[in-house]
Amino acid sequence: MKIAVISGSPKGQNSVTLQSVEWLRLKFPRHHFDVFHVGQRIKEPERKPEELKAVLDAIDEADALVWAFPVYYMLVPSQMLRFIELARQAARPEAFAEKPSFSLSTSVHFYDHTAHEFLRQVSLELGMKYFGFFSAGMEDLLQPKERQRLEAFFTDFEWAVAHEMFPAADIPAPRACLEPEKGLDPKPPSQKQSGKALVLTCGPQDGPAFRMARAFAAASPLECEITRLEELNMQGGCLGCLLCGWDNECVYKDGFREFFLDKTLTADAVVFAMPLSGGFFPSAFKTFLDRSFFRGHVPNYEGKPMVFLVAGDLNANPAAAEFAKAFAECGGARLTGAVCDCGDAACRTRAVEHTAHLTARAALTKMPPSPTYRSYASFKIFRDLIYKTPFVFRADYRFYSKRELLDYPNRDWKLFFRKILMALLMSVPSVRKSIQAEMARYMLAGHQAVLEKEKAGS
């Protein structure tokens, strides 16, 4: 593929984000990455229309597009936002139309989800096929595990492009639905694969949510088990007694705990098929979630793909939409789609089919989700709570200790003395001036070492 990279960093080649792009270029030499420093050179397309035209022409000729940027104040940098304004004013929708894309950022994960949600919206308005986002920490590229995560993300992007399948919640109304005779997409692969998906629904069996659940099961390469929440016979909602905090035992003895352990936790994917009513999902769904608190503050859906099939307009119910995203991410799941039953029937059918196959793909590769502010903030809150109250949440404390997540307070003495030394050095004006002049280079030192190692091994 010929990939156009729209770099929003004002630092140009010294962008930390671009080091991840360079690593992808080295890791995947079969693709050509063409970087455009719109963040650093934003004044040129403002003054010279031919400069903007050159970038838009390159995007038009590319096979895919990557939005690469650092998160500045909860969004993309203002320079990148200005480029998007100029691109809209240029009225060149054909340059972006049907172009596969994703966004790639580096940050400290403060409201990075807002930035990616904005670029998702921009991509859809421009008619692009938006795959999703990868949100990296400032030094994630230095960690082998995080490089594996980035590699897995891009590999899944390649698969989505090859099969013309993109997340159902992240694609605009496709031309195949508006103009059926054109038939845009190839037929989804039909082969079955090992693995099970648990499909949880509520409402009548002839209701729209249940019908969507059956359609998903029919299209999925995974073996699907559909369960109505009403059939679980939950005796009531969570009582908030916290007795489960000691050993994960619930005061209710109605079989829910066994169902959750035997079915939910062992499933390779979890699907919620729910109707919308009064701005949210039914109370039975919330009862299911509240009762799962017997497991404490642990990521119950870690590594699992998750889907929401919604009878109703999710976009018109922002609380439910945000809840679905936050619930999946904070639970460690990868949200592979959210399909609503509003709109064109053919479009909905295709969206369900695509989501079923994307979910099966995610269950096969087990790519962990890219964390954002939602999961980072919740982890910090839960970590501090559990550290302070092990006498209440003993089970959580054991889980967090085993995972080495209780890094509060920090007892890294090397880091402690390094901070003291650097503080003393920075208090000397001449030293501070020298360090600040080379700050961009210092920030890239570790990244460049990783890239040199990758070059040597390729």
PyMOL commands that set and color helices and strands:
alter all, ss='L'
color gray80, all
select helices_A, chain A and resi 12-14+16-27+43-47+49-61+78-89+93-96+112-125+140-142+144-163+168-170+175-178+180-182+208-219+229-232+244-247+256-264+283-295+314-316+318-330+345-365+373-388+394-402+413-426+429-437+439-457
alter helices_A, ss='H'
color red, helices_A
select strands_A, chain A and resi 2-7+32-36+64-70+100-107+129-137+196-201+223-228+269-275+305-311+334-340
alter strands_A, ss='S'
color yellow, strands_A
deselect
rebuild
show_as cartoon
